[in-house]
């Protein structure tokens, strides 16, 4: 439901408030939070860095860039990474349909089984379903995620994807790139670069989850 | 949020939330079994030991396949080829296996409570794959998963368990699970095979199969344990087949669309007529396929670093 993390000294502060939204990426880095409940962050300070219009325009641009780079929709498929990436992938597919008039196949990928911290965890993360209802072999697959951060989610997603077949190419589209990569991974399409400090949380709120569309930096 | 338990010993000790978590997790693994490459790296570097003190093909193979599809290393251990014949105790055997850094031990044992004893003695997670007449939790979970996969809801679902309930760990685990989930459970069999005071487990007891099948949505057949024939639980197999064998006519007494389940191995022509076992209402082979997905889910959930 969210995409952010915290580490180091920050953990104590968060634990006191007991307010915390966890995402895959964040759980990579602080596995002890896996069992913590997802809570609203109403009392916390939130600085909005992208609003409804910004998100919409960024997605329109990404849709055009995807079409431009791949010269149309032939052999193209979008795969969203659960959960935020799935919503964004659906929006991109709709935009591509509006522009080109063709329906691009869409899949949903759960990366849990490919995480690099499974062996170290006490509690296993909840597994969700991977649904990729088409053969990805020889397709140009665009992975879609909401926030690009350490790159570990994307590494796991690529491994997961390759277990399903051999795409001719894997590209990456993200709404937000916040830096702090821990792996040599780079996005092909970026909605917005947002410089952040490691201590901050970047959260993408989406209408599909009952929120008003916005990207916020959150300070506890 | 994972399972709170170190071990999976019985359905009696699982909460409704635990059951749903296992079934939901299995749902994800069903997709993995349908892929071209049926393997995920989730349990890489973990060791699963199948410790089977009773003969079993289905359950052992199912666990082995589940572990392998999760990339775990699997060791199969059977007592006939081991130090058990030299008089080693269960706990000593298990401790030796544990000393070799096994993460999960899957135990099948002829004595009720064996898995529980083992779980208290070792640090590895123990999964009960059948202990005497006590429980067979993974079988019940795969039965639940199969029922759910047919689009049936558990609250007020009418399930009839037919056969040798007294000696069936499958029946016991299913009764615990189904009653917890709010299903109406009926059991039917000859009086010699129905334990007294079984009603205390929240089930309705019948001795007439035709009567028990009325309005049933799930018919769960139990294997007639022919090896126990010497115990004189019924006069002849023919009589048993006539009174408690599931025939195509009897299936018609149940609710239309009812499914027929059997944990295997089936005795064709005894507890179940061949045409019923092979009919479209039979989900027996679905149960086997689902068994792998459910066991993958269980191994995954139990494999936390602990």
Contacts between the chains, C-beta under 8 A, distances in Angstrom:
chain1	res1	chain2	res2	distance
A	34	B	1	7.4
A	34	B	2	7.5
A	35	B	1	4.9
A	35	B	2	7.3
A	110	B	28	6.7
A	112	B	42	7.8
A	113	B	32	7.8
A	113	B	40	4.2
A	113	B	41	6.8
A	113	B	42	4.2
A	113	B	300	7.8
A	114	B	40	7.1
A	114	B	41	6.2
A	114	B	42	7.8
A	118	B	42	5.7
A	118	B	43	7.8
A	118	B	303	7.9
A	119	B	44	7.1
A	119	B	45	5.7
A	119	B	46	7.3
A	119	B	305	7.0
A	120	B	305	5.9
A	121	B	304	5.7
A	121	B	305	5.9
A	122	B	2	7.9
A	122	B	304	4.9
A	122	B	305	5.4
A	122	B	306	6.8
A	123	B	1	6.5
A	123	B	2	3.7
A	123	B	304	5.3
A	124	B	2	4.4
A	124	B	3	8.0
A	124	B	300	6.0
A	124	B	301	5.5
A	124	B	303	6.7
A	124	B	304	5.3
A	125	B	2	7.6
A	126	B	1	6.5
A	126	B	2	7.9
A	126	B	21	7.7
A	126	B	24	7.8
A	126	B	25	7.7
A	127	B	24	7.6
A	127	B	25	5.0
A	127	B	28	4.3
A	127	B	29	7.7
A	127	B	297	7.7
A	127	B	300	7.0
A	128	B	28	6.4
A	129	B	27	6.3
A	129	B	28	5.1
A	129	B	31	6.1
A	130	B	28	7.0
A	130	B	31	5.6
A	130	B	32	8.0
A	131	B	31	7.2
A	159	B	41	7.2
A	160	B	40	8.0
A	163	B	35	7.0
A	163	B	37	5.1
A	163	B	39	7.2
A	163	B	40	6.8
A	164	B	35	6.4
A	164	B	36	7.8
A	164	B	37	7.5
A	165	B	36	7.2
